[in-house]
Amino acid sequence: MDLKAAIAARRSVRAFLPDPVPLDRLVGIARDAARAASGGNLQPWHVDIVHGAPMARLKALMAERLAAGALERMEYAVYPPALAAPYRDRRFAVGEAMYAELGIARADKSARREWFARNYAFFGAPAACFVTVDRGMGPPQWADLGMYLQALMLLAVEAGLATCAQEAWAVYPNTIDAFIGTPATRMLFCGVAIGREDQDAPVNRLRSERAPPDEWLRVVD
């Protein structure tokens, strides 16, 4: 698969097969992604892979947290509090498109909450990684995290795997930090579900739209 095809194929998959992924493949992808660009070669990413028995324990733990209604203080805002158009419109549109594939009406708040809770079971994925960063790092290093994650997700595509980057884990930083043993000097950025796509799942029919280039691309004369 060439790079252009991998970029086109990568998307957020929200239903996975339970088939385990060999650990050496997961580790290889994570290691190879570290060739991502990094300003000043800081390489600010820290990556913890969860699979097998630890994954089962984490899923059970999160089921308990959700059942108890436990909430934690988020350490960063996933979206700006006053998200303006066109960004707000794009976020709304992709959400509505996803729920349309699932057949969940906008008025059915209970079903929407139940679906969102699947984030915390990694949408059935057998493995995941968590990315953390030193608290002293700033926006440029957070951009490095994005470049690492893009490299990781494209390498997963090349390996025949699917992913879903999940900033939803920012809602449970204390739980994840305790589970994976994150030092106090670092904070959780996101999780990434990894596995094989369930191609029969309706939600995986979703293909998010991209804004036309004339909205964001300009050649300076």
Secondary structure by P-SEA (a helix, b strand, c coil): ccaaaaaaacccccbbbcccccaaaaaaaaaaacccccccccccbbbbbbccaaaaaaaaaaaaaaaabbbbbbcccccccccccaaaaaaaaaaaaaaaaacccccaaaaaaaaaaccccccccccbbbbbbbccccaaaaaaaaaaaaaaaaaaaaacbbbbbcccccccaaaaaaaacccccccccbbbbbcccccccccccbbbbbccccccccccc
